[in-house]
Amino acid sequence: MRIYGDAIRFGIHSGQQYTSFSEMVDLWQRTEEAGYDWISCFDHFRPPIGGPGGPCFEGTTLLSALAARTSRIRCAMLVSAVTWRHPAVAAAAATTIDHVSGGRVEFGVGAAGDDLGYEQYGIPFPPAGQRLDMLDEACRVMRGLWDEERTDFEGKYFRLTAAHLEPKPVQRRLPLVIGGEGERRMLRIVAEHADIWNTLVAEPEVYRRRVGALAGHAAAVGRDPGEIRQSMTFRAILGEDRRQVEERREAVARILPPDSPLWSEYLVFGTPEECVERLKPYLELGVRDFLLGSRPPLDWRTIELFATHVIPALRAAG
């Protein structure tokens, strides 16, 4: 059975490129008060967006602190790079945060991407194929430690011997989110291990193809693809009229260079009604978690309009 069934959820993917903890507390608490279902941080050390000396809080400690300052909203890591920590360490961190939050954590993992921390901190960055192998092993390690009394595992990159993790997570099944879109290897790993599959927005036909590829991998491993919850992260700039939208878009353009990869993550520059129409095709393709990416400087008006106009309309459409 798919985790959370057919319910449609809405969230903010906040990132953490701030210079003060109080800014993040304000964002997470206001997001909860606005009625969102989910909020997440990421797990970069030195994200390229922001430059080599830009601010960025560490992900797992931040997630724990923010979870302790909220009460209802689901708190997530989206996603933790398999290169940063041994998966037993990641499993222990996720379990601890699940207790801190009272059972509200959803823990995401991925095969790692660009990060200036590899060079700055001297952390190894293996080739893509090796990172995917590591991710597959890491998923097996984490699920074993979360669910089993004792775990033995002998992999190429990780090994557990009569390993225990106590106490267990508060949740009977701590949700494992896997982020990625590679159709040959990544989606096979998603098909085997993910409770939730997250990807960045893509054109509907591209997304349709990926859903089909995931279904094929699920069939190959004997799993119903309907068990895997689909999650999509996107950006938007919303306004009540075209003038407001263009003013906000120009403000973003003063920060992002024209060739920034972030531009491709913007699904819509428009009104809430236009945003609803752009999101409906993904709802029809099975997306049930819609995550609005919001990095500093925050566009609070977009966050508010999404909560008050887009969310009710999509819930009604679903």
C-alpha positions in Angstrom: 0.0 0.0 0.0 1.3 3.5 -0.9 2.4 5.5 2.1 -0.3 8.2 3.0 -2.6 6.6 0.4 -3.9 8.9 -2.3 -3.8 12.0 -0.2 -2.3 15.1 -1.9 0.3 16.9 0.2 2.0 20.3 -0.3 5.3 21.4 1.1 8.1 23.9 1.0 11.7 22.8 0.2 13.5 25.5 2.1 17.2 24.8 1.8 19.4 26.5 4.4 21.6 29.1 2.8 20.9 31.6 5.6 23.2 33.5 8.0 21.1 33.0 11.1 19.2 30.2 12.7 16.4 32.6 13.6 15.6 33.1 9.9 15.1 29.4 9.5 12.9 29.0 12.6 10.7 31.8 11.3 10.4 30.2 7.9 9.5 26.7 9.3 7.1 28.0 11.8 5.3 30.3 9.4 5.1 27.5 6.8 3.5 25.3 9.5 1.0 28.1 10.4 0.1 28.6 6.7 -1.2 25.0 6.6 1.5 23.3 4.5 2.0 19.5 5.1 5.7 19.2 4.7 9.0 21.2 4.9 12.5 20.1 4.1 16.1 21.1 4.1 18.9 19.7 1.9 22.2 18.1 2.7 24.8 20.2 0.9 27.9 21.3 2.7 29.0 23.9 0.1 26.3 24.3 -2.5 27.5 25.8 -5.8 24.6 28.2 -5.8 25.9 30.9 -3.5 29.6 30.7 -4.4 32.5 29.2 -2.6 32.1 31.2 0.5 28.3 31.4 0.8 26.4 30.5 4.0 24.9 27.0 4.5 24.0 25.2 7.7 24.7 21.5 8.1 21.6 19.5 7.3 21.0 16.8 9.9 21.7 19.0 13.0 19.6 21.7 11.5 16.7 19.3 10.7 16.7 18.1 14.3 16.7 21.7 15.7 13.9 22.8 13.4 11.8 19.7 14.0 12.0 20.5 17.7 10.5 23.9 17.0 7.5 22.7 15.0 4.6 20.5 16.1 2.5 19.2 13.2 4.3 19.6 9.9 6.3 16.7 8.3 10.0 17.4 8.6 12.3 16.0 5.8 15.8 15.8 4.5 15.7 16.2 0.7 18.2 14.6 0.1 21.2 13.3 2.0 24.2 12.5 -0.2 25.4 8.9 0.2 29.0 10.3 0.1 28.7 12.3 3.3 28.1 9.6 5.9 28.2 5.9 6.5 24.5 4.7 6.1 24.5 3.4 9.7 25.4 6.9 10.9 22.6 8.4 8.6 20.1 5.8 9.9 21.0 6.7 13.5 20.6 10.4 12.8 17.3 10.0 11.1 16.0 7.8 14.1 17.1 10.4 16.6 15.3 13.2 14.7 12.2 11.0 14.4 12.2 10.9 18.3 12.9 14.7 18.5 10.0 15.4 16.2 7.6 12.9 17.7 7.5 10.7 14.6 7.3 13.3 11.8 10.6 12.7 9.9 10.9 11.6 6.2 14.5 10.9 5.3 15.7 11.3 1.8 18.8 9.9 0.2 20.5 10.3 -3.2 23.6 9.5 -5.2 25.1 12.9 -4.6 25.6 15.8 -7.0 27.7 18.9 -7.4 29.0 20.4 -4.1 32.1 22.5 -3.6 32.6 20.7 -0.3 34.3 17.8 -2.0 37.2 20.0 -3.1 37.2 22.4 -0.1 37.0 19.7 2.5 38.9 16.9 0.7 35.9 14.5 0.7 36.1 11.8 -2.0 33.7 12.1 -4.9 33.5 8.7 -6.6 32.3 8.2 -10.2 28.5 8.1 -10.8 28.3 4.3 -11.1 30.1 3.7 -7.8 27.8 6.3 -6.1 24.7 4.5 -7.4 26.1 1.2 -6.0 26.7 2.9 -2.7 23.2 4.2 -2.7 21.7 0.8 -3.3 23.7 -0.6 -0.4 22.9 2.3 1.8 19.2 1.8 1.4 19.5 -1.8 2.5 21.6 -0.8 5.5 19.2 1.9 6.7 16.0 -0.1 6.2 17.6 -3.1 8.0 18.7 -0.9 11.0 15.3 0.8 11.2 13.2 -2.3 11.0 15.2 -5.3 12.2 16.4 -6.2 15.7 19.8 -7.2 14.4 21.3 -6.5 10.9 24.1 -8.3 9.1 25.2 -6.9 5.8 28.2 -7.6 3.5 28.4 -5.2 0.6 31.2 -3.9 -1.5 31.2 -0.5 0.3 29.5 -1.1 3.6 29.5 -3.9 6.1 27.4 -4.5 9.3 28.1 -7.3 11.8 25.3 -8.1 14.2 24.4 -4.4 14.1 21.8 -2.9 16.4 20.0 0.4 16.3 18.1 1.3 19.5 15.7 2.8 20.1 13.9 2.2 16.9 12.2 5.1 15.1 8.9 6.3 16.5 7.2 5.6 13.2 6.5 1.9 12.5 7.9 2.6 9.0 10.2 5.6 8.7 9.6 6.9 5.2 12.6 6.6 2.9 12.6 9.1 0.1 14.9 8.6 -2.9 15.7 11.6 -5.1 16.8 11.1 -8.7 15.7 10.5 -12.3 18.2 8.4 -14.1 16.0 5.8 -16.0 18.5 2.9 -16.1 20.0 2.7 -12.6 18.5 5.3 -10.3 14.9 4.3 -11.0 15.8 0.7 -10.4 17.0 1.6 -7.0 13.8 3.6 -6.4 11.7 0.7 -7.5 13.5 -1.6 -5.0 13.7 0.6 -1.9 11.7 3.9 -2.0 8.6 4.7 -0.1 8.6 8.1 -1.9 10.3 9.0 -5.2 11.2 12.7 -5.6 12.4 14.4 -8.7 12.8 17.9 -10.0 10.1 19.2 -12.4 10.3 18.2 -16.0 8.0 18.6 -19.0 4.9 16.4 -18.6 6.0 14.1 -21.5 9.4 13.6 -20.0 7.9 12.9 -16.6 5.4 10.5 -18.2 8.4 8.5 -19.6 10.1 8.4 -16.3 7.0 7.1 -14.6 6.8 4.4 -17.2 10.5 3.5 -16.7 9.8 3.3 -12.9 6.8 1.0 -13.5 9.0 -1.3 -15.6 11.7 -1.5 -13.0 9.0 -2.2 -10.3 7.6 -5.0 -12.4 11.1 -6.5 -12.8 11.6 -6.6 -9.0 8.1 -7.8 -8.3 6.7 -4.6 -6.8 3.5 -2.8 -7.5 4.6 0.7 -8.7 1.5 2.1 -7.1 3.2 1.5 -3.7 5.7 4.2 -4.5 4.5 7.7 -3.7 5.5 10.3 -6.4 6.9 13.7 -5.2 8.0 16.6 -7.4 10.0 19.7 -6.5 9.5 22.9 -8.5 9.8 26.7 -8.2 7.3 29.4 -9.0 6.8 33.1 -8.9 3.2 34.0 -8.3 1.3 37.3 -8.3 -2.2 38.6 -8.5 -1.4 40.3 -11.8 1.3 40.4 -14.5 2.9 43.5 -13.1 3.5 41.9 -9.7 4.9 38.7 -11.4 7.3 40.7 -13.6 8.6 42.7 -10.6 9.4 39.5 -8.8 10.9 37.8 -11.8 13.2 40.8 -12.3 14.2 40.6 -8.6 15.3 36.9 -9.2 17.1 37.9 -12.4 19.2 40.3 -10.4 20.5 37.3 -8.4 20.6 34.4 -10.8 22.7 34.7 -14.0 21.0 33.9 -17.3 22.7 30.5 -17.5 21.9 29.4 -14.0 20.5 25.8 -13.9 17.9 27.0 -11.4 15.9 28.7 -14.1 14.8 25.3 -15.4 13.2 24.5 -12.0 10.7 27.4 -12.4 7.4 25.8 -13.5 5.5 29.1 -13.8 5.8 32.8 -13.6 2.2 33.8 -13.3 -1.0 33.9 -11.3 -2.2 31.3 -8.9 -4.7 30.1 -11.5 -2.0 29.6 -14.0 0.0 27.7 -11.5 -2.9 25.4 -10.9 -3.2 24.7 -14.6 0.5 23.9 -14.9 0.4 21.5 -12.0 -2.8 19.6 -13.0 -1.0 17.4 -15.6 1.4 16.1 -12.9 -1.5 15.4 -10.7 -3.0 13.2 -13.5 0.4 11.5 -13.9 0.4 10.4 -10.2 2.2 13.1 -8.3 0.9 13.4 -4.8 3.5 15.5 -3.1 4.0 19.0 -4.6 7.1 20.8 -3.1 7.6 24.4 -3.7 11.3 25.3 -3.7 12.0 28.5 -1.8 15.5 29.8 -1.2 16.6 33.2 0.1 15.7 35.9 -0.5 12.3 34.5 0.3 9.3 35.4 -1.9 6.7 35.3 0.9 4.0 36.5 -1.4 4.4 33.4 -3.6 4.4 31.2 -0.5 1.2 32.8 0.7 -0.6 32.7 -2.7 0.3 29.1 -3.1 -1.2 28.3 0.3 -4.4 30.3 -0.1 -5.2 29.7 -3.8 -3.2 26.9 -5.4 -3.5 24.3 -2.6 -7.3 24.4 -2.3 -7.8 24.3 -6.0 -5.5 21.3 -6.5 -7.1 19.5 -3.5 -10.5 20.0 -5.2 -9.1 18.8 -8.5 -7.7 15.7 -6.9 
